[in-house]
Amino acid sequence: MITISKIVALSLAVIYTAIAVAMAGPAAIPGMLILLVPPLGLIWFADELSEFTGYVGKGGTIDQSSPEFLIAAFGWLVLFGLPIYLFYAS
């Protein structure tokens, strides 16, 4: 189901990409995709990711599902924290 949160996240990603293209040209698009796809995935697919349990490699297992609001909140933290980090890193 498409929610307001998902629409706002996608709109924010488009705005970030438009600003990057305006500042650096079309060459900035691949880099922005690399930076924006993971937090968008966490926001858009939090309900599916929250149900993941099982073997994760090197002897690790996840035995409980995660609250989906925490997964989405981490996606929002990265999506909002990204421009702040880039501003101070430059």
Secondary structure as GFF3:
##gff-version 3
##sequence-region A 1 90
A	DSSP	alpha_helix	4	24	.	.	.	ID=ss1
A	DSSP	alpha_helix	28	44	.	.	.	ID=ss2
A	DSSP	alpha_helix	46	50	.	.	.	ID=ss3
A	DSSP	beta_strand	54	57	.	.	.	ID=ss4
A	DSSP	beta_strand	60	62	.	.	.	ID=ss5
A	DSSP	alpha_helix	68	89	.	.	.	ID=ss6
###
